[in-house]
């Protein structure tokens, strides 16, 4: 059985394919773009892959939704509200992917859409041994190896910045103070933006870095409940607007270190790696700026 896609249908199929893989891991989604024969369409898929939340960003999104939006709802409906808000965030990422893909295809990656023929092979019984071996060695270890090589040096940098003092404050606090004016323009503060910068090796560590910064500790901290974490964030100036901007920026900012390294290996180009970093980051900054300042102008906060 053959299925042929032409023109716009190809772009929709490609975007859908890479988005589905990106929900697990953006680096795996980048590797999955190898099946796209057209170099132009492969680059579009690679650049826009980061607009869907991976497993590293889901915990941040879910915890913020639970603390600042679902917590005020009656218990039986909290899960429903959380699911609806999370689905809205994911839908925003999908719509942004489609929009940026359209813009790229009309500007820097302009060209004629190609056709794509999908041939469905005869069904054969899966061989469990081969599936496990190929999954472990060709995919899992490949991605984990890159993650370790990026995360280990970055973790050392985070520890040094949090534990070395200059004057009466740590390097981390000084850097956060420098970033604070710009961060305020996009609805956050310097510590939050610094946490995103230091969270480059892995998105999972963004919230722990924020906690560590607010508590002025040189190590990661844990809380027994989200209520305690919410009280800490509110005491440091968080509002519902801060929560919204953090969620949007978490959805739309530079890829993690492993994904950036994978993009460099797959494209063999520093230019397209930088484009994959700058395009989602610029998009996130613009959207956060518009939302934050519109809310302030309307006097909603």
C-alpha positions as CSV (number, residue, x, y, z in Angstrom):
1,X,0.0,0.0,0.0
2,X,1.4,3.4,-1.0
3,X,0.4,6.8,0.3
4,X,1.7,9.9,-1.6
5,X,1.8,13.4,0.0
6,X,2.4,16.5,-2.0
7,X,3.0,20.2,-1.2
8,X,1.6,21.3,2.1
9,X,0.6,17.8,3.0
10,X,4.3,16.9,3.2
11,X,5.1,19.7,5.6
12,X,2.1,18.8,7.8
13,X,3.2,15.1,7.8
14,X,6.8,16.0,8.7
15,X,5.9,18.4,11.4
16,X,3.5,15.9,13.0
17,X,6.1,13.2,12.9
18,X,8.9,15.2,14.6
19,X,6.4,16.7,17.1
20,X,5.4,13.3,18.3
21,X,9.0,12.2,18.8
22,X,9.8,15.5,20.5
23,X,7.2,14.9,23.2
24,X,9.6,12.2,24.6
25,X,12.9,13.9,23.9
26,X,13.8,16.7,21.5
27,X,17.1,15.1,20.8
28,X,15.4,11.9,19.7
29,X,13.1,14.0,17.5
30,X,16.1,15.6,15.8
31,X,17.5,12.1,15.1
32,X,14.1,11.1,13.7
33,X,14.4,13.8,11.1
34,X,16.9,11.6,9.2
35,X,14.1,10.0,7.3
36,X,13.3,13.3,5.6
37,X,15.0,13.3,2.2
38,X,14.7,17.0,1.4
39,X,17.5,19.0,3.2
40,X,15.3,22.1,3.3
41,X,12.3,20.3,4.9
42,X,14.7,18.5,7.3
43,X,16.0,21.8,8.5
44,X,12.5,23.2,9.0
45,X,11.6,20.1,11.1
46,X,14.8,20.3,13.1
47,X,14.5,24.1,13.9
48,X,10.8,23.8,15.0
49,X,11.2,20.6,16.9
50,X,11.9,22.4,20.2
51,X,8.4,24.0,20.3
52,X,6.9,20.9,21.8
53,X,7.6,20.1,25.5
54,X,9.8,17.2,26.2
55,X,9.9,15.0,29.3
56,X,12.3,17.5,30.8
57,X,9.8,20.4,30.6
58,X,6.6,18.6,31.5
59,X,7.5,18.5,35.3
60,X,8.0,22.2,35.3
61,X,4.8,22.9,33.5
62,X,2.7,20.5,35.6
63,X,4.0,21.8,38.9
64,X,3.4,25.4,38.0
65,X,-0.1,24.7,36.8
66,X,-0.8,22.7,40.0
67,X,0.5,25.4,42.3
68,X,-0.9,28.6,40.7
69,X,-4.0,27.6,38.8
70,X,-5.4,24.2,39.9
71,X,-4.8,24.8,43.6
72,X,-7.6,27.3,43.9
73,X,-10.2,24.9,42.4
74,X,-12.2,22.4,44.4
75,X,-10.4,19.1,44.8
76,X,-12.5,16.9,42.4
77,X,-11.9,19.3,39.5
78,X,-8.2,20.0,40.1
79,X,-7.1,17.2,37.7
80,X,-9.5,18.3,35.0
81,X,-8.3,22.0,35.2
82,X,-4.7,20.9,35.2
83,X,-5.2,18.7,32.1
84,X,-7.1,21.5,30.3
85,X,-4.4,24.1,31.0
86,X,-1.6,21.7,30.1
87,X,-3.4,20.8,26.8
88,X,-3.7,24.5,26.0
89,X,0.0,25.0,26.5
90,X,0.8,22.0,24.3
91,X,-1.7,23.3,21.7
92,X,0.1,26.7,21.8
93,X,3.4,24.9,21.1
94,X,1.9,23.0,18.1
95,X,0.4,26.2,16.7
96,X,3.7,28.0,17.1
97,X,5.4,25.1,15.3
98,X,3.1,25.4,12.3
99,X,3.4,29.2,12.2
100,X,7.2,29.3,12.4
101,X,7.5,26.4,9.9
102,X,5.3,28.5,7.5
103,X,7.5,31.6,8.0
104,X,10.7,29.6,7.5
105,X,9.4,28.1,4.3
106,X,8.6,31.5,2.9
107,X,11.8,33.3,4.0
108,X,15.3,31.8,4.8
109,X,14.3,28.3,3.8
110,X,12.3,29.2,0.7
111,X,11.8,26.5,-1.9
112,X,9.4,24.2,-3.7
113,X,7.7,21.6,-1.5
114,X,8.7,18.1,-2.3
115,X,6.5,15.0,-2.6
116,X,6.7,12.1,-0.1
117,X,5.7,8.6,-0.7
118,X,5.0,6.4,2.3
119,X,5.0,2.7,1.5
120,X,3.6,0.4,4.0
121,X,5.6,-2.9,4.0
122,X,4.1,-6.3,4.6
123,X,3.4,-7.0,8.2
124,X,5.9,-9.2,9.9
125,X,6.0,-10.5,13.5
126,X,8.3,-8.2,15.5
127,X,11.6,-9.8,16.8
128,X,11.8,-8.7,20.4
129,X,15.6,-9.3,20.6
130,X,16.5,-7.1,17.6
131,X,14.1,-4.4,18.8
132,X,15.7,-4.2,22.3
133,X,19.2,-4.3,20.9
134,X,18.6,-1.6,18.3
135,X,16.7,0.6,20.8
136,X,19.3,0.4,23.5
137,X,22.4,0.7,21.4
138,X,21.3,2.8,18.5
139,X,19.1,5.3,20.4
140,X,19.1,5.2,24.2
141,X,22.9,4.9,24.8
142,X,23.6,7.3,22.0
143,X,21.4,10.0,23.5
144,X,22.4,9.3,27.1
145,X,26.1,9.5,26.2
146,X,25.6,13.0,24.8
147,X,23.6,14.0,27.8
148,X,26.3,13.0,30.3
149,X,29.0,14.7,28.3
150,X,27.1,17.9,28.3
151,X,25.5,17.8,31.8
152,X,28.7,16.9,33.8
153,X,30.7,20.1,33.0
154,X,27.6,22.3,33.3
155,X,26.8,20.9,36.7
156,X,30.3,21.9,37.9
157,X,29.7,25.4,36.6
158,X,26.4,25.7,38.5
159,X,28.0,24.5,41.8
160,X,30.9,27.0,41.4
161,X,28.7,29.9,40.7
162,X,26.5,29.1,43.7
163,X,29.3,28.6,46.2
164,X,31.9,31.3,45.3
165,X,31.1,34.7,46.8
166,X,32.2,38.0,45.4
167,X,31.6,40.6,48.1
168,X,28.5,39.8,50.1
169,X,26.8,37.7,47.4
170,X,27.5,34.6,45.2
171,X,28.4,34.8,41.6
172,X,24.9,33.4,40.9
173,X,23.3,36.4,42.7
174,X,25.5,38.9,40.8
175,X,24.5,37.4,37.5
176,X,20.9,37.3,38.4
177,X,21.0,41.0,39.4
178,X,22.5,41.8,36.0
179,X,19.7,40.0,34.1
180,X,16.9,41.3,36.4
181,X,16.0,44.4,34.4
182,X,15.5,42.5,31.1
183,X,13.8,39.6,32.9
184,X,11.2,42.0,34.4
185,X,10.3,43.1,30.9
186,X,9.2,39.6,30.0
187,X,7.4,38.9,33.2
188,X,10.1,37.1,35.2
189,X,13.0,38.1,37.4
190,X,16.8,37.7,37.2
191,X,16.9,34.5,39.2
192,X,14.4,32.8,37.0
193,X,16.2,33.8,33.8
194,X,19.5,32.8,35.3
195,X,18.0,29.4,36.1
196,X,17.0,28.9,32.5
197,X,20.5,29.8,31.4
198,X,22.1,27.4,33.9
199,X,19.5,24.8,33.1
200,X,21.0,24.5,29.6
201,X,22.3,21.0,30.1
202,X,18.9,19.7,31.2
203,X,15.5,21.3,31.5
204,X,14.7,19.3,34.6
205,X,17.0,21.3,36.8
206,X,15.5,24.7,36.1
207,X,13.1,24.7,39.1
208,X,15.7,23.3,41.6
209,X,18.1,26.1,40.5
210,X,15.3,28.7,41.2
211,X,14.7,27.2,44.6
212,X,18.4,27.1,45.4
213,X,18.8,30.8,44.3
214,X,15.8,32.0,46.4
215,X,17.0,30.1,49.5
216,X,20.6,31.3,49.0
217,X,21.9,27.8,49.3
218,X,24.8,26.2,47.4
219,X,23.1,22.9,46.8
220,X,19.8,21.6,45.3
221,X,16.8,21.7,47.7
222,X,13.8,19.5,48.0
223,X,10.3,20.3,49.4
224,X,7.8,17.8,50.9
225,X,4.9,19.4,49.1
226,X,4.0,21.8,46.3
227,X,2.3,24.0,48.8
228,X,5.7,24.7,50.5
229,X,7.2,25.5,47.2
230,X,4.3,27.8,46.2
231,X,4.8,29.8,49.4
232,X,8.5,30.2,48.7
233,X,7.8,31.4,45.2
234,X,5.1,33.8,46.3
235,X,7.3,35.2,49.0
236,X,9.9,36.0,46.3
237,X,7.4,38.0,44.2
238,X,5.7,35.3,42.0
239,X,2.2,36.1,40.7
240,X,-0.1,34.3,38.3
241,X,1.6,36.4,35.5
242,X,5.0,35.2,36.6
243,X,3.7,31.6,36.4
244,X,2.3,32.1,32.9
245,X,5.5,33.7,31.6
246,X,7.6,31.0,33.1
247,X,5.5,28.3,31.4
248,X,5.6,30.0,28.1
249,X,9.3,30.6,28.2
250,X,9.8,27.0,29.4
251,X,7.9,25.9,26.3
252,X,9.7,28.3,23.9
253,X,13.4,28.8,24.7
254,X,16.7,27.4,23.5
255,X,17.0,23.6,23.3
256,X,18.9,21.7,26.0
257,X,22.6,21.0,25.6
258,X,22.0,17.4,24.4
259,X,19.6,18.6,21.7
260,X,21.9,21.4,20.6
261,X,24.8,18.9,20.3
262,X,22.5,16.5,18.3
263,X,21.5,19.4,16.0
264,X,25.2,20.2,15.3
265,X,25.9,16.5,14.6
266,X,22.9,16.1,12.3
267,X,23.2,19.3,10.3
268,X,27.0,19.6,10.4
269,X,26.5,23.3,10.6
270,X,27.1,25.8,13.4
271,X,24.9,28.3,11.5
272,X,21.8,26.1,11.7
273,X,22.6,25.1,15.3
274,X,22.6,28.8,16.2
275,X,19.3,29.3,14.3
276,X,17.8,26.4,16.2
277,X,18.7,28.3,19.4
278,X,17.9,31.8,18.5
279,X,14.5,31.3,16.7
280,X,12.6,29.6,19.6
281,X,14.3,31.9,22.1
282,X,13.3,35.1,20.2
283,X,9.8,33.7,19.8
284,X,9.5,33.0,23.6
285,X,10.8,36.5,24.5
286,X,8.4,38.3,22.1
287,X,5.3,36.3,23.4
288,X,6.3,36.8,27.0
289,X,6.9,40.5,26.5
290,X,3.5,41.0,24.8
291,X,1.6,39.1,27.5
292,X,3.5,40.7,30.5
293,X,3.2,44.2,29.3
294,X,-0.4,43.9,28.0
295,X,-1.5,42.6,31.5
296,X,0.3,45.5,33.2
297,X,-1.2,48.1,30.9
298,X,-4.7,46.7,31.4
299,X,-4.1,46.8,35.2
300,X,-4.9,43.2,35.7
301,X,-2.1,42.8,38.1
